[in-house]
Amino acid sequence: MASEKLLHDLIVDNLRGRLARDYKEVRVNPSGNPDLILANHGLVIAQVAVETRQSINPQKAESWKAMCQPGTKLILMVPRESKVKVTELLWQAGIADKISVGTYEIKINMP
């Protein structure tokens, strides 16, 4: 569980740095849902929720449904190997058209 939290925090921190180029305000939400709030000139444009392999389940799909707000985009960042599972959960919850899904992977190349 500690490694999942560490991975989650690493991805959130990495995204914060990358998204700061495109958005004037990138706020980390310490309470967690969503993990990042993206805004320009005080207007919330998008929310980012980072999920790990362990945190993806049908109950989580209900919390994603609650995070969907008109006029605000919700972006889910999930492990690359979990994208199909997440897409199925989104379709089952009836919110596949309202949420964008991005992926991440940790890749280590040894000589």
C-alpha positions in Angstrom: 0.0 0.0 0.0 2.8 2.4 0.8 4.3 1.8 -2.7 1.0 2.6 -4.3 0.8 5.9 -2.4 4.4 6.7 -3.4 3.6 5.9 -7.0 0.5 8.0 -6.9 2.3 11.0 -5.4 5.1 10.7 -7.9 2.7 10.8 -10.9 0.8 13.8 -9.4 4.0 15.7 -8.9 5.2 14.9 -12.4 1.9 16.0 -13.9 1.9 19.2 -11.9 5.2 20.1 -13.5 4.2 19.2 -17.0 0.8 20.8 -16.9 2.2 24.1 -15.4 3.3 24.9 -19.0 -0.3 24.8 -20.3 -2.3 26.2 -17.4 -1.8 29.4 -15.3 -2.9 27.7 -12.1 -2.2 24.0 -11.3 -3.3 23.3 -7.7 -2.7 20.0 -5.9 -5.7 19.0 -3.9 -4.5 17.5 -0.6 -7.8 15.8 0.0 -7.3 13.8 -3.1 -10.5 13.9 -5.3 -9.5 15.2 -7.8 -5.8 15.2 -7.3 -5.1 18.3 -9.5 -7.2 21.3 -10.4 -6.3 23.1 -13.6 -7.3 26.7 -14.1 -6.7 29.8 -16.1 -7.5 33.3 -14.8 -9.5 31.8 -11.9 -11.7 29.7 -14.1 -11.4 25.9 -13.5 -10.8 24.2 -16.9 -10.2 20.6 -15.9 -9.6 18.3 -13.0 -7.2 15.4 -13.0 -7.6 12.2 -11.0 -4.6 9.8 -10.7 -5.5 6.2 -10.1 -3.2 3.2 -9.4 -3.9 -0.4 -10.3 -5.2 -1.1 -6.8 -7.6 1.9 -6.7 -9.5 1.0 -9.8 -12.9 -0.6 -9.0 -16.6 -0.1 -9.7 -17.0 2.0 -6.6 -14.4 4.4 -7.9 -16.4 4.8 -11.1 -19.2 6.2 -8.9 -16.8 8.8 -7.5 -15.7 9.7 -11.0 -19.3 10.2 -11.9 -19.7 12.6 -9.0 -16.7 14.6 -10.1 -18.1 15.2 -13.6 -19.3 18.7 -13.7 -20.7 20.6 -16.7 -18.1 22.9 -18.2 -15.2 21.2 -16.4 -13.2 18.4 -18.1 -12.3 15.3 -15.9 -9.0 13.6 -16.9 -8.2 10.2 -15.5 -4.6 9.1 -15.4 -4.4 5.3 -15.1 -1.7 2.7 -15.5 -1.3 1.8 -19.2 -2.3 -1.8 -18.6 -5.5 -0.7 -16.8 -6.9 1.5 -19.6 -9.3 -1.2 -21.0 -10.7 -2.0 -17.6 -11.2 1.7 -16.8 -12.9 2.3 -20.2 -15.3 -0.6 -19.4 -16.1 0.9 -16.0 -16.8 4.2 -17.6 -19.2 2.7 -20.1 -21.0 0.7 -17.4 -21.4 3.9 -15.4 -22.6 5.8 -18.4 -19.9 8.5 -18.3 -17.5 7.3 -21.0 -18.3 10.4 -23.1 -17.6 12.8 -20.3 -14.2 11.7 -19.2 -10.8 11.6 -20.9 -8.4 8.8 -20.0 -4.7 9.2 -20.1 -2.1 6.6 -19.2 1.2 6.4 -17.5 3.9 3.7 -17.1 7.2 3.4 -15.2 9.9 2.2 -17.6 13.4 1.2 -16.4 15.9 0.3 -19.1 19.0 -1.6 -17.9 22.1 -2.2 -20.0 
